Amino acid sequence: EGNEPGDSMKITYRELLRKVCQFANVLRSQGVKKGDRVSIYLPMILELVVAMLACARIGALHSVVFAGFSADSLCERILDCGCSLLIT
């Protein structure tokens, strides 16, 4: 379910697994490996869940940053965690 009332989507476990594996391969192609830190700056959409699960699948640590934060706040959080990739 999204932020707006009535904003929802249904997906099967098989479809979710396919999307997660596909995005995990994208992360690997970008050089993300086990133990790396990744920041995720997305609203409440399916891709947020896919990104979190893809990070977990390859062993990368993820930090979800609320999409309402300002650019300065986002910058501070990225620097604090020492992330190697930002997903937006």
GITA-V507730 format. One record per run of one state. SS is the DSSP state (helix for helix, strand for strand, loop for the rest). FROM is the first residue (numbers start at 1). LEN is the number of residues. If there is no record, write none. Layout:
ss=SS from=FROM len=LEN
ss=SS from=FROM len=LEN
//
This chain:
ss=loop from=1 len=12
ss=helix from=13 len=17
ss=loop from=30 len=7
ss=strand from=37 len=4
ss=loop from=41 len=5
ss=helix from=46 len=13
ss=loop from=59 len=2
ss=strand from=61 len=4
ss=loop from=65 len=6
ss=helix from=71 len=11
ss=loop from=82 len=3
ss=strand from=85 len=3
ss=loop from=88 len=1
//
